[in-house]
Amino acid sequence: MLSRNLMVLATILTCFASCSSKDNQATNNSVLEINPEIMEISSFLDHVEKVRIIPLETRPDVIIGSILTIEAFADRFFAFDMQFKKSVFIYDSHGAWINTICSVGKGPAEYTNPKQFAVDPFNKELVIVDPSTKKILRYDLDGNFISEVKLEFLGYSIGFVDSETYAFKSMDDNRNPVVVTTDRKGGNKTIVHTGIFEFNRFLFTHFPNYKGKQFYIESINDTVYHISKDKAEPWHYIDFLELKVTKSDQKELINWSRANKWIPRISKSQAGDVYKYLETDKMILVGCRYKGKTSNIWVNKSNNSQYTVQRIGGGIGEETDPFTDLFIYTSTTDDTGKFISHIRTDTYLGLFENDKFNEYLDKGIIEIEDGGFANQGDVTLESNPVLAIIEMK
């Protein structure tokens, strides 16, 4: 099964200022050109420095139903369970539980249907977005309530341009997806981008942030934008060079687009469907779909090589590879440049039946955190999910 994983060898091209298409122009003058080839996952693992696995503390009153997103900041992990608990669970750097934000209701300091949360790195706060009540709620990093801000528009996801400016994924008066910026009181709203988006994923995915720069991904055009207070400019255009679109592909896309009232995108890069972008000093991580499979493309910024791990199985009646899943669910970075993944406990327990996992465990490349409350022997199918902190070479 491992032979079905992908390795991507590519080059980041610079000096792309003379593009004929405005959408393909990137303000940092770079385009990611991707040319996939089949390769074993072991080639990707050669570039992993360390993986630290952290079981999250499980208590009778602290049970996570399902993690939607993870944030890491200032020696804290924040796990958002939107579907079952409508709560944010806060843990220390060893996985010990600190607090749970759960304020469901219709009164002050309460939310009814939170869709996303994020850490404000400038003001060191946690912010929860509740479009159903058109407000955001601010907390300190220990989960103590600070204040709420009423919005005059529907805000679905939030990002942070600077210490005084928020960015939101929203909709205009015609219900078209837009990106807007406001001040910290929700005023001075400015539409900085209107485009064609894959709607559901666009609304509820978080804004990536790197070195004070706020980004968002327009998945239909495979473009990463840099958001400032009054505009959004292309930062990276991601070009899937070898994705050939057949007539059958085109027909399927057009039929789907018409059924869902979307404008068809017929281009060589459409099969990429970029939905995730993370950047650190060492790496860029691009999440996309490749031939119907979830793929993470890891770009080494020092030598421009790229390695892709693709999810195996996952469909009805298909088995999954737990070792691959360890690297597929990478969803954020911490403030030291490490990547953070989360996996279910059944996937975690399955890792111990994987020869490659045990090999890297014996070598010390993979370490399991013992926070004094949970180790591998204590984790069961009823335990809370497990985090993986991935440090690349």
N, C-alpha and C positions, 0 to 999 in steps of 0.2 A: 504493500500500500504506500510505503514511503516513496517509492519511485514515481508516484504521481504528483509529488510536490514540485513546485516551480522554483527555478533560479532565474533571476533576471540580470543580464549583463547590459549595462547601458552607459551613456555618457551625458553629463549635464553640459549642454551647449550654452555658451555665453555669446554676448554681443548680438542679440536678437532684436535690435531696435528697429530694423527695417521690414518688419512683418507687413504683409499686405492686408491682414485682417486685424481690426482693432482689438478683438477678443483675444488674439494670440500675442499681444504685446504685453510684456511683463516689466514692471517698474524696476525690478532688480536685474533685468536683462538676462534671464535664464529660462530655459525650457527643459523639462524632464522628458527625454525620449526613451521609451521603454520597448525592449525587444525580448519577449519571453522565450525561455528555453526550459526543457524539463531537466530537473536535477534533484538529487537526494537532499533531504533536510539536513544531513550531516554537513553539507557545505555551508549552510547558513550558520550552524552551531559553531563553526570555526571562528566566527566573528563575535561570539558571545563571551564576555569577560566573566560575568557572574550572574546567577539567578538566585534571588532570595525569596523563598516561599513563606508566606505569612498567613497561617490560619487566623481567621477573625474570631474573637471570643464569642462563644455561644452561652447565653443564659436563658432561664425560663421566660424572662420578660424582654429579652433582646434576641428576637428571631427575625432574620431577613427573609422575606418571601422570594424576591428576585431583584438582582442589582441591574438597574438600567445604566447608570454611569458611576464612575469613580473620579474623585478629585484628590490630589495629594498636595499638601502645602504646609510648611512650617512644622514638620514632624507630626502631622495629622493626616489621617485618611478619612475621606467623607464618602459614604456609600449611599446612593439614592435608590430607594425602592418606591417607584412610582405606582406600580400596578397593584400591589397587595397591601402595603402598609402606609403609603403616602407619607413616608418618613425619610429623614436623613440620619444615618447612623454615623457617629463620630468615634474614631479609634486612634490610639497613639501609634507611634512608629513600630511597635512590637505586636500590634493587633489587639491590644487590651481596650475594651470598651470604655468610653469616656461619657458619652451622652447620646440621647436620641431626641431629634426635633420631630415632634408629632403634635401638630396644632390644628387638627381638622375641625372646621366649624365656619360659621358665617359672621362672627363677631370680630372686633379689633384683635390684631395679632394672630389671626387665624386664616387658614386657607381652605378651599374646598376641593380643588382638583389641580395640584401642582404638576407642571409639565417638565420643569427643568430647574436645576440649581447650578451655581458656579461660585468659585472663590474669586473675590475681588483682590488681586495681588497688590494693588496700589494702597488700598485702605485696610487690607488684612481683615476682610469680612466675608461671611457666607451669605449669599443672596438666593432666595427661592422665588421662582416665577409662577404666578397663578393667573393664567389668562381668564379663567371663569369669573374671577372677581376683579379683573383688571388692576392687579396690584402686585408689587414685589415686597418681600419681607426680608429685613436685614438682621443678621445675627453675628455675634463675635465667634471666634474660632473654637470656642468651647460649647457653642450652641445656645448661648444666652441671647434672648430677643433684644434688639436695639430699637427698631422702628419699622414702619411700613410706609410705602410710597404708592399713592393712587396714580394710575395711568389713564390717559384719555384715549387710549388705543389698545388693541390686543397685542400684548407682548408674549411671545412663546419661548424664546431662548434669549439669554443675556450674555453680553461680553463687556469688556472694559477697555476703552480706548486710552484713558488716562485717569488720574485721580478724581476728575470732575465730570467725566463723560461716560455714559453707558451706550452700548449698542444693543439693538434688539432685532430679532427676526420677527416680522409682523406681516400685515396685509394692508394694502391701500383700500380706498373706497370701493374699488371694483373687485376686491378680493384677490388681487394679484399679490404674490409674495414680494416683499420688499425688505431691505435692511435700513433701519433708521437709527439715528443717534439722538440722545437727549442729555440734559444735565441730570444731576443726581436727584432732583426733585421730579423728574419726569417731564420737565418743560423744555422749550426750545427744540421741539422735534424737527429733525431734518432727514428727509429721505436721501440716502447716499447711494443706493443701488436698487434698480428694478430690473429683473431679468426673468429667464425661464429656469425653473427649478424643478427637481423631483420633490413634490410638495411635502409629503409627510415626513420624509427624512430631513428635508431642509428645515422644517419648523422646529424639530425637537432635538437635533444634534447640537452639541455645544460649540462655542467659538474657541478655536485653539489660540494660544498666546505664547509668543516666544520673544524673550528679551524686551518686553514692553510693547511689542507689536501685536495688534489684534488681527486675526485672520478669519475668513470664512470660506467655505467651499461651495462653488456653484457646480453641482454634480453633472448637470446636463451638458455643460460645456467643458468639463474637466479642467476648471480654472480655479486657482487659489487667489483670493483677493486680500489685499491689505486695507484695513479700515482705518481712516483717520476721522477727525471730528466732522468734516464736511464733505468727504468723498470716499469712494472705494476704488482702488486701482489694482489691476492684475499684478500678481506677485510671481506666480508660477503657472505656466500652461503645461499640462501633462499630455503628452502625445504618445499614444499607443501605436507604434509604427507598424507592427506586424498583425494587428487585428483586422483581418479582411472581412468586410461585410458582404455576405452573399445576398442574392435576391430573396431567398427564404427568410434571412434575418431581417431584411428591409420590410417584407410583407408583414412579418410578425410584429415588428416595431410600430408600423403604421396602424395596424389593426388595434394594438394595445393603446396607442396614443389617441386614436379616435374614440375608443371606448371610455377613456379616462379624460377626454377633452384636453389633451396636451398636444403641442406642436411637435411633429416627428423630428427627430434629430438623426439625419442620415449622414454619417461621416465615419472615417476610419477609426475614430477614437470612441465611438458610442458604446462599445462593449466594455469599456473600462469602468464607467459609472463610478467615478471617484466620490467617496462619501466621507473620507477621513484624511486629515493632514496633521501631522505632529512634527515639530522640529526641535532639535537640541544642537549643541555645539558640534557634536560628532555625527549625528544622523538626521535624516529626514524619513519619516514613515508615511507612506501613502496607502490608505485602505481603498480597495476597489473590488469590483466583480470581474472575474475572468472566466468566461465560458460557464457562467452560472454558479461559480464557486467563490466563496469569500477569500480574498487574498490580501496579504500585507506585504508591501514592497518596502524594504529597508535600504535606504540610500546612504552609503558611506561618503561623507562630504570630503574626506581627505583624498580619496583616490577615485571617486565617482563610480565605484562598483555598486551593483544593486543585487539584492538577494530577496526572493519572494518565498514566503511560506503560504501554502494554499490549504484551506480546510478540506479534509477528506470526509466524504459521506455527509451525514446530517439530514438527508432526505428520508422519506418514509421507507422503512425496511433497510436503510443503509447503516452500517457501522461507522463510528467515528474513531479517529486516532487521537487519544488523549494527549499525546506528546505534542502533536501539531496544534491542538486546541490551546495548549499552554501559551503559545505565541500569537494565536489568531485574535484573541479577545483583548489585545492591547488597545486601551482607549484614552490614555492620557500620559502625561509626564509629570515628574515631581520637579521641585525647584532646584535640583542638583543635576538634572539632565538624564535621569533614568526613566525608562518606560514602565508603565504599570498595566498589568493584565489582571483580570479576575476570572475565575473558573468555578463551576459548581463542584460540590464535594464528590459527586459520583465520578466526575472527570478526574478530580484529584486522586481519589482512591484507585482509579484505573491506571494512573501513572506508574504505580509500583509493580505492575505487570509488564511494563515496557522495558526492554533491555537497554535501550538508549538512555532512558531516564536514569536507570540504576547505574549505568556506566558513568554518567556525569555526576551523579550523587556520590559515587565512590571517589571520583577525582576531586571533589570539593568545588566543582564549578556550580553545582546546584546545592544550596543549603536550605534547610528547613528551620525556621525560627521557632524556638521554644520560649514563648512569652510567659511561662510559668502557669499557664492555664490550659494550654492545648498544644499537643504535638501530634505526630502522625498517628500514633496509637490511639489517641483520644478522638480523632475526627471520625464521624460517622455520616451516614447519608442524611441524618437530621441536623447536622452541624451547619453553621453559617458558611458562606462561600470563602474561598481562599484567594489571596492576592499573590501575584508574582511580580517582583521588582527586577527588571531586566537591565543589566548594565552592559553596553556594547564596548568592544575594544576600540 
